[in-house]
């Protein structure tokens, strides 16, 4: 059980406090309810660009990292299609340093031509290195628009194309900040050995005077139900042929999300999974294979991916894979298989929750989903799942008409 307190400032900032008496460290985690799905299709990559810009200094503090490092702390951030998350870890007695830094860049990020140019170049270089010049790096640039036709999940977090970042102007950047980086669009979690009264005092001191901004009403286009099998083949300079079967699945708040999670684990979580045993160990068709879910807030994807062994064709793999999927769609798994999966899920969650940063981060995510206490309720949701529930989920999800298949063919294997 992860205990927490919740309060809200007049400017709309939601604050969570998690007390941990066992650590001398503190975490300040700030989740902004903005991700790549909030971008315009002709101006993508802005959420990720902002992840970098937020470290470029504010009006009052030109260097974000130096004061935090002097206080014995460190910081980082990540962007997804759904959220942007910033976190600081530092000794508890220096908590105010993190609150000072985070509140000041929420209030008055320093928009200078130099900062924009520096961070723009960083992002462009990242786009080239991670997505264009790395083996299999372009997979999500290709798979997303294949699987999604309408929803903004159809572009990757880095952006749809590199020119959108190259052509970003100061006016667009400032408008994006004004719209999304406001107290009413943020969730702050502070974790450490403190008293609630102290946290309330400190948060009000550093955040209370920041203008609320406008609360965004997100109106995203709904992805229509997929009704036909989609396939795309790309040729690339990669070590081996690769495959990515992407099946649509339920949104994060849906109970069926958890069924898809267990289903993906049964198919390809580790070396005890069905696809590993059948396609790699027994039939030796692949050098690697796995299954996972994207964890998206809106309708996400259950992905089966891997690499073919030399001499194995895509058709050979395809026949064998669909045979395995037919098995899991036609017969409910045994209770002992489900029990093993549940032990792994529970162990992974308990291990994750040992970290103070993970607890703070997950509290923010569940609060965004509707209630931070959801972090304590997941166990009961998983515990109530039975084999026949997973069977029904498999029948719904693992259909050819619900699948988008990306094949990456190694140029050395092109005839």
N, C-alpha and C positions, 0 to 999 in steps of 0.2 A: 504494500500500500504506500503510495507516494502522497504525502500530505502537503497541502498548499493553502495559501490564503489568496483572496482575490479582492482588488479594489479598483476603482476607476476615477481618474481625474476629471475635472470639469471640462477639460479640452478634448475628452474622449479617449485618452490613452488608457488602455487596459493593462493593469499591472498584476502579475502573479508573483508570489513570494513562497519559496520552498526552503524551509529551515533544515540544515544539516549540521549537527553539533560535532560531527566526527572529523571535519576537515578545517584546516587553517586557510583554505582558498575560498574564493568567491567567483561566481559566474554572473555576468550581465549579458543576457541574450535578448536581442531585439529582432523580432520578426515583422517585416513589412508585407502587407497583403498585396503584393504585386509581383508578377512573374512575366515570363515571355507571352503568356496568353493575353496579357493586357496591352500588348503593343498593336500598332497599326500594321497591316500587312506590308505597307510600303516603307515602314520605318521599324524594322525588327532589330533585335539585339540590344535595345535600349536598357532593359532590365539588367542584363549582364554588364553592360557598359557602366551602369550606375554602381554596381557592386565595386568596381574599380574606382570610380570617381569619388565615392564616399571616403576613400583613404587618401584623397588628394588634398585634404586640409579644409578647414572651415574659415569663416571670416575672422574669428578671434583666435583660432589655433591653426597656424599654417602647416604644422607637421603633426599628424595624428599619432603616429607610431612612437615617436621619441618620448613623450611624457608617460605613455603606458609602459614602455620598456624600462624607463627609470623607476617606475613603481613596481617593477618585478613582474609585469604582466605581458601577455601576448594576445593577439587578436587575429581573427580571420573571418571569412564570409563565404557564402555560396548562393547561387541563384538556380532556380529550377523553372519549369514552365508555370508553376503555381505561386511560388514565394521567393522572397529575397531575405536571407537571414544573416545577421551580424552577431558575433560573439566575442566577449573579452573574458579572459581568465587571469586572475591576479590575486595576490594576498588579500585576505578579507579586510585587514586594517587600511588598505588603500582603495576601498570600494569607491570612494568619492571621485577618484581620478577617472575611473571608467564612466561614471555617471556624468561627470563634467564633459568628457570627450564626446560621449554618445548624444547627450542632449544638445550640445553646441552644433554638431553637424546635422542634427534633425532641424534645429532652428535656422541655421544660416550656413549652408554648405558654400564653400568658396568657389564661385564659378569664374575661373580665370582661363583665358585662352591657352596659357601654358599647360595648366592641369588637364584641360580637355584634349589638347594635342598629345600630351604624354600618355594619358590613359587610352586614347583612341589607338595609338600605335601599339600599346601593350595588347589590346584586344585583337587588333588586326594580326599581330604576330601569333597570338594564341590560336586564332582561327586557322592560320596557315599551318602551324606546327601540329595542332591536335586534330584538325578535321580534314585538311587538304593533303598534307605531306606524310601522314602517319598511316601505316597499313590498317585498313578497315575503319579509318577515322571518319570517312564520309558516310558510313552506314546510316546514321540517324538523319543526316541531311537528305537521304534517299528514301528511308523507310517511313518517316513521318508523313510526307505528302502522299505516299502510297496508301497509308492506312487512314489518314484523315483528309477529307475533301473540303470541309466547311469550317470545322472548329480550329481555333488558332494553335492547337497542338500540332498542326501540320508543319510548323517550323520548329527547329531546335532552339535551345536556349541561347546559343551563340549568335543566332540570327539566321535569316533565310539566305542571305547572300552578303558577302563581305562589303559590297558597295554601300549598303545601308549605314554601316559604321563610318566608312570613308567619307560619306556625304553628310553626316550628322552636323548640324549647326547649333550654335549656342542657344538660340531661341527655342529650338525643339527640346534641347536638354533641360533648360530651365523650366519649361512647361511640364515636362515629365516629372521633374522633382516636385513642383508645386502641387501637382495632381495626386501623387502617390505617397510622397514622404512626409506625412503629417501624423500627429498624435492619434487622430481618429482612425487612421489606417494602420496602426502599429500595435503590437503586443509586446510588452516588456516583461521579462522574467528575471528576478534576482534570486540567486541560490547561495546559501552559505549559513554560517553560524551567527545569525542576527536575531533581533527581536522585531516583531511586526511594527511596533511604534516607530522604531528607528528607521525602518525602510520607508514607511509612510512619510516621515519627516524629510528624508533625503530625496525621495522621488518628487515630492511637492516642491522642494527647494530648487531642484535642477530642471524639472520639466513643467512645473505648474504654470509658468508664464508663456509657454510656447503656444501660439495661436492654433486653434483646432484644425483649421483647414476644412475643406468640404469632404463629407463622407461619400466615397465613391459608390455608385450603384452599378454593379457589373452586369452588362447585358451582352452575353456572348452568344454567338449562333450555335444552336444545337447540332451536333453531328447526326445526320440521318442514319437510320439502321442500315447496315451494310447487307446487301442482298446478293452479291456475286463475288466469287473468288477473284482476287487480284494478284498479278504476278509481274515482277520486273527483274530483268537480268542486267547487271552492270559488269563491265570488265575493269579490272584494276590490278596494279602491280603489288600483289599480295602473295604470301608464302603458299596458301592453299585455298581451294574453293570453299566458300562459306555460305551458310543459309540462315535466314531469319524468318520464321513463321510467326506473324503477329496476329493475335486474335483479340477482338474487342471484348471488353469486360466492364463490369459495373463501376460506378463512381465510388469514391472513398467513403461516403456516408452510407452506402447501401450494404445491407447484411451480406449480399452475395459477393461483395468484395473479399470477405474472409474465406469464402468457399473457393474463390479463384486463387487465393494465396496458398491454401492447402493443396489445391489441385496442382499448382505449379511446383510445389515442393515434392509431391508424389511423382511427378513426371521427371524432374531434373534438378533437384536441390543439390545432390551430392552423389558419391559413388554407390550408394545403396538405392538410388532412384531407378525407376522403371526404364527410362530411356537409356541411361548409362549402362545398365546391365544388359539390355537387349541389343542396342545399336552399337555400342562400343565394345563391351566385354564379350558378348556372344557372337554377334555377326561381324564385328570388326569393320563397320562401315565408316566410322568417324574417329577422328583423333581426340575430339572433345565435343561435349554436348551438355546443355544445361537449359533450365527453364526458370523464368522469373516474371514478376509483375512490375509495371512501371511505378505503381504507387500514386498515380495521379488523383487529384481531387475530383476532376470531372472524369467521364468515361475513359478508362485507361486501356492498357494492352497487357495480355499475357503472351510472352515471347518465348519461343523455343529456338535456340540458336546453337550453332556449332560449326565444325570444320570437317570436311570430308577427308578420308584417307586417300592416298594416292591410288589411282586406278578405279576409284568408286565414282559412279556418275550420279548426277542429281536425281535422275529417275529411280535408280536403285534405292537411294536414301528415301525418296518420297514414298515409294511403295511400302517400305518397311516402317516408316514413321506413322503413316496413316493406319497401318495394321495395329500398331501399338495404341494409337488413339481410339480405335474402334473397341479395343479390349476395355479400356477404362470407361468408355461410354456405354458398354453393354452389360457390365457386371460390377456391382458395388464392391469396393475394397473390403478386406477383412478388418475386423475390429483391431487386431494386433498391429496391422500396418498403420491404421489411423493413430493408434496409441503411440507408436514410434515417432510419427510425424509431429504429434502434439508435444512430446517430450523435447524434441529439437527446437520447436517454436518457443516453448516456454523457457528452455535453457538460454536460447539466444536473447530473449527479451530480458531475462533476469541478469544476464551478463551485461547487456547494454545499459540497464538501469543502475548498474553499479557506478557508472561515471556521472559525476555531478553535472557536467556539461550536457550529456545526453538527456538527463532528466529535465533540465531547464529547457532545452530545445524541444523535447517532445511535449512538455506542458504547453508551450506556445502553439505547437501544431494542433494539438487537440482542442485548445481554446479557439483557434481559427475555425476548426471543424464544427464548433458549437458549444463545447464544454470541456475544459481542461481535465475534468474528472474522468473523461473517456479513457485516459491513460490507465485508470484503475479498473475499468470495466471490460477491457478487451479480453481478459482471461475468461470471463464468464461467457462471452460470445463464442470464443473458440471451443470452450468446454461443452457447449450445447450442440455442437456440430456432430452429426452422425454420418456413417458411410452413405446412406441413401441421399443425404443432402448433397454430397460431393458428386454422386452419380448424376443427379439432376443438373448440377452446374456443368459437368462435363458434356452432357447432351446438348446443353444450350450454347456453351462457349466454343467447343471444339468441332465446329462445323466448317466445311470448305467455304460456304458462302460468307462466313464470318472471318475469313482469313485473308491476310495480305502477305504474300511471300516475296522476299527479296533474295535473289541469288547473286553472290559476288563470285565471279569467275576469274581465277588467276590468269593473267595474260599469257603466262607460260603454258597454260592448258588450252588456249584458244587455237582451234585448228585453222 
